[in-house]
């Protein structure tokens, strides 16, 4: 187990040390948050309010919360895929650099090597996606403060 944890920490450190890979994995959540904050939130809000019948009144707070939750869910769905893809590039780089050959001649089984890659992928993805989730929660709290008048009575 100590070997697996050492491999996991190695892969985790390699991911966060490579600024290009970290930037690539974080660019998608940041771009989506900017798009949602500037453009898509209003589109979602307008389409949501236009689908509400005239007889039903819903508070702005509920509509803003629903839009923020929908945007958060869609951002995290995309982010989970792109971040995990970037994290797994460590495995590809090890193969391309020949580091994988060093692992193959070491007294470590292939199961432990693959488990180290897998666990580092899980931990790194949780860290980056957790940060994206916190940013989404920050966006959600600021979107509730904005009020939009709905003319449905």
Secondary structure, 3 states (H helix, E strand, C coil): CHHHHHHHHHHHHHHHHCHHHHHHHHHHHHHHHHHHHHHHHHHHHHHHHHCCCCCCCCCHHHHHHHHHHHHHHHHHHHHHHHHHHHHCHHHHHHHHHCHHHHHHHCCCCHHHHHHHHHHHHHHHHHHHHHHHHHHHHHHHHHHHHCCCCCCCC
